[in-house]
């Protein structure tokens, strides 16, 4: 019994010692860490926006080709025929 009580006493003392060390590890006078504000990026366009989107420069000798057709559109009021135009640039 005597040997068993000495072993338990040592283990108990080590446990108490660790708790005290953990409790004393923090410095009570230290200020809380400051949070940095998120980084802000300034975004400026490299061209002056004029309402044209998407901006595409096909080159000095480009030619615009357009195809105009009539297509059927299905609407709640009924089927209607509307003009449809599709354009693209080609080298001139």
Secondary structure, DSSP 8 states (H G I E B T S, - for coil): -HHHHHHHHHHHHHHHHHHHHHHHHS-TT----------------SS---S--S-----TTEEEEEEEEEEEEEETTEEEEEEEEEEEEEE-
